[in-house]
Amino acid sequence: MADVQPFRPSWRVYAILLLLIIAGAYLRLAHLDRPSFWVDEFNHVVAAQAMLEGKGAVFPSGLPYQRGMLYTKIVAFSFSLFGVSEFGARFFSAVFGVLTIPLVFFVAGRMFRHLGVGLVAAFLQAFTPFNIGWSRVSRMYAIFQFFSLLAAYAIYAGIESDRKKSIAATDRSNRWLRMKLRFAAWNIDFVWLFIAALAMAIATYLQVLSGIILPGLLIYFFIMLLWAAAIEGWRSAVASKYAFFMVTALLGVAGITALAPGLLAEAREAMNFSPNWARYDYVQNKFYYLWFLTSNFYFTIAAFFMIGAVVAAAERRKPAIYLLCVFVVALGLLSTLFVVKVERYIFHLFPFYLIIAAYGVIKLFDFAFALNREALKKYPQSHSARLSKLNLLAVAAVGIGILGASDWLRYSRKIPSFYTASNGAVGYEEWREACDYLRRQQIEGQPVVSTLPIAVHYYLGRIDYYLASRQNPRDEEIIMKNGAPVDYYSNARVIDTVEDLQNLMAEQPRGWLIVDEYRLGEERLVRPAVKEFIQRQLQCRYVTPEKSIAIYFWG
């Protein structure tokens, strides 16, 4: 296998890529409407519904929802095409999840000038559960990943263009012409830089974390500056494009900070953001992302990533150094400066991880093939061809065995069939099934209480009360309205203590309580005394097939 090949895919390569795209599309689109909505999906779903009704992006409570506005508009557009449903809400996430597969092939293959790296990276992108899972969720992350990767590649392609440019210079005293000559000598491609700016703008509109890749770019410029100084001397290095772009970027940051000082406060607020759902030890652990990426589940990918990173550093490959700078610096900043660490915050960085791992796979196979060629030199030529085929088959068998033993690959094929199990990104609960049961009961005029009122409001069409503990601050979930605590999203009144529930039962002789096992068992969400009262004093009328939701009745 050649170390570096021209990036000219043949029809066979495109055929393999097409098979990967088809397989990836199946894993992302098949049974897309099977699970009920996950808790965060309701944000976009109900806001998009309200937009279609002419109310603007608001919750049932009447309060606005401004985060990820572009994605909410995309969901509203999808609803206009497919109707309001789980499939309609998730469709464009799945589509962009599929589109990222050929994008990864293109980026990896073009940057490394190696078709093998592109195909292996596309394979990993297609089959890793982390990618599949977020492509099956009505959140902005799959689209955000697509545009973040496109922006990062476009920056590299613009700065490290391999297209030689020539400009006829008739008047070198013209400053503008001298600048054009300098950019031409640096092989700067402004078309790619324009694409980078556009992709970065879309990514930022989707998620403010897009800018986390930019510090890695500065580190890349600095490393290349040192490299240029070591080879050509400091005088040439200071006059290089790396010095120019590094100084320009630093001046740009300084200018933005001076003109908009409020941005620093907003950035600091984002770093310290710690909502009620993030009160877990692992969320505060600075090594959580490292644990996630190197866990037993993704161990094979982690091993190949380490091989790719070490070899790339040893070979001083610009594309690999660039990807490593962007990935490692962003991962380090998210691990140390940001209080909350959850997997979805590094989802847009995951393709960089996979591309370096793909490079590690190719280098490992290159090494195996080199050993094969060396070993065959001691055999007569009549035997070497047969032995070569046998050895290559053995290497391929080992590769297939490694993949077959990988937990993530075995898990990925099952994801479309899941109702409640984790899809590689989130776990679902059976709110739709529970509300279907409740709808079949004679509940007119009877109050409905829930641990997730927005879910019941969507699936049942009404909700009255929110079962929630107020022992800990929950400003992002509970607000005061007319002197009473209510749910931020649905406007349902809060039931906090056993006394609150008893008072409701005294006022309403019959009523229903629909609770998920997770929130009912979480002390910071529902008081233990309330949980015990419900399980002892109320009748459990129904439990969903996967036992994620229970319905209680009094009266």
Secondary structure, DSSP 8 states (H G I E B T S, - for coil): --SS--S---HHHHHHHHHHHHHHHHHHHTTTTSS---TTHHHHHHHHHHHHTTS-SB-TTS-B--TTHHHHHHHHHHHHHH-SSHHHHHHHHHHHHHHHHHHHHHHHHHHHT-HHHHHHHHHHHHH-HHHHHHHTSSSTHHHHHHHHHHHHHHHHHHHS---------S-TT-HHHHHHHHHHHTT--HHHHHHHHHHHHHHHHH-GGGGGGHHHHHHHHHHHHHHHHHHH-HHHHHTSHHHHHHHHHHHHHHHHHHH-THHHHHHHHHHH---GGG-SHHHH-TTHHHHHHHSGGGHHHHHHHHHHHHHHHHHT-HHHHHHHHHHHHHHHHHHHT-S---GGGGGGGHHHHHHHHHHHHHHHHHHHHHHHHHHHTTS-HHHHHHHHHHHHHHHHHHHHHHHHT-HHHHHHTTGGG-SSS--SS-----HHHHHHHHHTS--TT--EEESSHHHHHHHHS---EEE---SS--TTTEEEETTEEEETTT--EEE-SHHHHHHHHHH-SSEEEEEEHHHHT-TTTS-HHHHHHHHHHSEEEEE-TTSSEEEEEE-
